[in-house]
Amino acid sequence: MIPSRQAFAGADVLVTGHTGFKGGWLSLWLDALGARVHGLALDPPTRPSFHEAVGLGRVLASDRRGDIRDPATVADALAAARPRIVFHLAAQPLVRESYRDPAGSFATNVMGTVHVLEAVRRTPSVEAVVVATTDKVYENREWPHPYREPDRLGGRDPYSASKAACEIAAASLRASFFGAGGHPARIATARAGNVIGGGDFAADRLVPDCLRAFEAGEPVRLRYPGAVRPWQHVLEPLCGYLLLAERLLGPDGAEAAQAWNFGPDPEGDASVGAVAERLAALWGAEARVTKDDGEDHPHEAGLLRLDSTLARLRLGWRPRLALDAALARTVSWHRDFTAGADMEAASRAQIAAYAGGDA
């Protein structure tokens, strides 16, 4: 299934984190579906950024800059936008950054989410909220079985722990204040795997690190080449988020107010080294991949897989892009960007192709 224009056309939608990679793609897709998109976020976290590359400010109904750690800022944004739907993507999204600033990561990922949901409680217009978390919310036992939504939450590194705590906070507020005599908005959380795609310029992420190194004619140095992750193109989980919001708005939306996994097919599970080598092959003969033999790297999970059966059965969602296709689209976007192409048009074309079933 693909998101329906009928569900979003003319609706006011607030996206927190719209200046980020995933939030930018989601905002552009919502605009294509006819929504009036309002944004709340800090300034773009990188330069260049997807937000600036596509000129996202031109298509937004409002573009508010502020920190979700400030409850008054969040409350003001909700009151001004009066959205029907909220997609909460604003977060501190990097494992290594969480080691550098654990307190800031917890403040953003946990209390920021609490501030958003508290502001929703005071905004009668809101009917559906999708809180984006991560596959790393699970207590990772490094086992080969994919994790399902009822599995135990946990997190060894501060990022993973903060996102698991975000899930617990969202579930607590949902049970305490929403539905059944409380605010009528339906609240769901969405757990996605490692997301790739054009316009991700973050540091300490595999694909952007590879593309920067290849473009500079330098070898990319991998910290954990054997680590296995569920890789997926950015449009895959975003399609899931949109379908989930659509379901939350429906007559049986209360049943969808829970946690959901959006991960790739097993073929999308691949090691860091394998993904880097595939990217190098797409880039060209001059691209090189090496291993960083330093021993001072903080802990990161070695094996992590998601089971998305629930989303398949109840939302009709399924991955559309094989890993090689996802990597090819990522490299294509990046080459267009470096060539000075119209990146709004290029990005809209990728959204249209995905929605049209072009895998």
Beta strands, then each sheet from edge to edge (+ up, - down):
strand 1: 12-16
strand 2: 36-41
strand 3: 62-65
strand 4: 85-88
strand 5: 128-132
strand 6: 186-192
strand 7: 194-196
strand 8: 220-222
strand 9: 228-233
strand 10: 259-262
strand 11: 269-271
strand 12: 289-291
sheet 1: 3+ 2+ 1+ 4+ 5+ 6+ 10+
sheet 2: 7+ 9+ 11-
sheet 3: 8+ 12+
end
